[in-house]
Amino acid sequence: MPITKRTSPTGKNYFTHKKINSVIKFLTISDILMLTGFGLVTPIFAIFITNNIEGGTVEVAGLASAIFLITKSICLIPVASFVDKNKGERDDFWAMIFGSLGITIIPLLYIFINRPIELYIVQFFYGFFAAVAYPSWMGIFTRHIDKKKEGLEWGVYETLTNLGAAFSASLGGLLAYRFGFIPLFLVISMLSFVGTTFLIGVYHDMEPGPVLFKKN
């Protein structure tokens, strides 16, 4: 007797969900790569600070994290308000690209810092770029999520990004131990850059708005 596959109340097969639209797909892949990249160093960032920065201590590591979070928190609402005021999505897109490229540069800057003050400056810019990228990314994701599949698509996003972060958390310490922090930061920057390039895939789906800056 043939086995009958289970179907949903609407008659659709559980194993053949409608494909996730391309915007959600590109945004998810981008975040998987970026979060996986930064997940390589997040669990051991304090070790990097104490071992590689002159005068670096656990206190310095805590302050560095605070500077990132405070800067991001202060800048988030003004940036979000700016992108919401302008019609269309092209301004969201370019803000997302700008912020993501800025985040990509951050791991490279870690390679060259030697003192706590330099770390604090880098963390400030990290927070600023994150504040530019995050609301723009969230706005685009929210507007393009498929109706009646919000839970599924957010679930897919959370599952894949969390799995990527879990994998990288277990791998980052090994890479740092075997090869050092400089190659690790290069890998993070490369993954972030590749993740940013995936964002370009959503451009043609962005609703054009008014020109923000006109030529004389």
C-alpha positions in Angstrom: 0.0 0.0 0.0 1.6 3.3 -1.0 2.4 5.8 1.7 0.4 9.0 1.5 2.3 12.2 2.4 0.8 14.5 5.0 -0.8 17.6 3.7 -1.7 20.9 5.4 -5.4 21.9 5.9 -5.1 23.9 2.6 -4.1 20.8 0.7 -0.5 21.8 0.2 2.2 19.2 0.8 4.3 19.9 3.9 7.4 18.9 2.0 6.8 21.3 -0.9 6.5 24.7 0.7 6.3 27.6 -1.7 9.7 29.0 -2.4 11.0 31.8 -0.3 11.2 35.0 -2.4 14.5 36.1 -3.6 14.8 39.2 -1.4 14.4 37.2 1.8 16.7 34.6 0.4 19.5 37.1 -0.4 19.1 38.9 3.0 19.2 35.6 4.9 22.3 34.3 3.1 24.0 37.6 3.6 23.4 37.5 7.4 24.5 33.9 7.6 27.9 34.8 6.2 28.3 38.0 8.2 27.1 36.5 11.5 29.1 33.3 11.0 32.2 35.4 10.3 31.9 37.6 13.4 30.9 34.5 15.4 34.5 33.2 14.9 35.9 35.9 17.2 33.0 36.9 19.5 33.6 34.2 22.1 37.4 34.9 22.2 37.4 38.7 21.7 38.4 39.3 25.3 41.4 37.0 24.9 42.5 38.9 21.8 42.3 42.2 23.8 44.3 40.9 26.8 46.9 39.2 24.7 47.4 41.6 21.8 46.7 45.1 23.1 49.1 47.0 25.2 47.4 47.5 28.6 44.5 45.3 27.5 42.5 43.9 30.4 39.1 42.3 31.0 38.0 45.8 32.0 39.1 47.2 28.6 37.2 44.4 26.9 34.0 45.2 28.8 34.3 48.9 28.0 35.0 48.2 24.3 31.8 46.1 24.2 29.9 48.9 26.0 31.1 51.5 23.5 29.9 49.4 20.6 26.4 48.9 22.1 26.0 52.5 23.3 27.0 53.9 19.9 24.7 51.5 18.1 21.8 52.3 20.4 22.2 56.1 20.1 22.5 56.0 16.3 19.7 53.5 15.6 16.7 55.7 15.9 18.0 58.7 13.9 19.1 56.4 11.1 15.8 54.5 11.1 13.9 57.8 11.1 15.9 59.0 8.1 15.3 56.0 6.0 11.6 55.9 6.9 11.1 59.6 5.9 12.2 59.0 2.3 9.8 57.2 -0.1 10.9 54.1 -1.8 13.5 51.6 -0.8 16.6 52.7 -2.7 17.7 54.8 0.3 17.3 51.7 2.6 19.3 49.7 0.1 22.2 52.1 0.0 22.2 52.6 3.7 22.3 48.8 4.1 25.2 48.5 1.7 27.2 51.4 3.3 26.7 50.0 6.8 27.6 46.5 5.7 30.8 47.6 3.9 31.8 49.5 7.0 31.3 46.4 9.2 33.4 44.5 6.7 36.4 46.9 7.4 36.2 46.5 11.2 38.1 43.2 11.4 40.9 44.6 9.3 41.2 47.5 11.7 41.6 45.2 14.7 44.8 43.9 13.1 46.5 47.4 13.4 45.4 48.5 16.9 47.9 48.5 19.7 46.3 50.6 22.5 42.9 50.7 24.2 42.1 54.1 22.8 42.5 52.8 19.3 40.2 49.9 20.2 37.6 52.2 21.6 37.6 54.3 18.3 37.2 51.2 16.2 34.3 50.0 18.4 32.7 53.4 18.0 32.7 53.1 14.2 31.6 49.4 14.5 28.5 50.6 16.4 27.9 53.4 13.9 28.0 51.1 10.9 25.9 48.5 12.6 23.3 51.2 13.4 23.2 52.2 9.7 23.0 48.6 8.4 20.5 47.1 10.9 17.3 49.2 10.5 17.7 49.3 6.8 18.1 45.5 6.6 15.2 45.0 9.0 13.0 47.4 7.0 13.6 45.7 3.7 13.1 42.2 5.2 9.9 43.2 6.9 8.4 44.7 3.7 9.3 41.7 1.5 8.4 38.9 3.8 5.8 36.6 2.3 2.2 37.0 3.6 1.0 34.2 5.8 4.6 32.8 5.9 6.1 35.3 8.3 6.7 32.7 11.0 8.3 30.2 8.6 10.6 32.8 7.0 11.7 34.3 10.3 12.1 30.7 11.6 14.3 29.8 8.6 16.4 32.9 9.1 16.9 32.4 12.9 17.7 28.7 12.4 20.3 29.2 9.8 22.0 32.2 11.3 22.1 30.5 14.8 23.5 27.3 13.3 26.2 29.3 11.5 27.0 31.2 14.7 27.2 28.0 16.7 29.5 26.4 14.1 31.8 29.4 14.0 31.9 29.8 17.8 33.3 26.3 18.0 35.8 26.9 15.2 37.1 30.4 16.0 39.1 29.3 19.0 40.8 26.6 17.0 41.7 28.9 14.2 43.1 31.5 16.5 45.1 28.9 18.4 46.5 27.3 15.2 47.1 30.3 13.0 46.7 33.4 15.2 44.3 36.3 15.2 45.5 38.1 12.0 44.4 35.3 9.7 41.2 34.9 11.7 40.4 38.6 11.1 41.1 38.3 7.5 38.7 35.4 7.2 36.0 37.3 9.0 36.4 40.3 6.7 36.3 38.1 3.7 33.1 36.4 4.8 31.5 39.7 5.6 32.5 41.1 2.2 31.0 38.1 0.5 27.9 38.5 2.6 27.6 42.1 1.6 27.8 41.2 -2.1 24.7 39.0 -1.7 22.8 42.2 -0.7 23.3 43.5 -4.3 20.9 40.8 -5.4 18.0 42.6 -3.9 18.6 45.9 -5.7 16.2 45.3 -8.6 13.4 44.5 -6.3 13.7 47.8 -4.4 11.0 50.3 -5.0 12.5 53.4 -6.4 11.9 56.7 -4.6 12.6 60.3 -5.2 16.1 61.5 -5.9 17.7 62.6 -2.6 20.5 64.7 -4.2 19.9 66.6 -7.4 22.7 67.9 -9.6 22.8 71.6 -10.2 
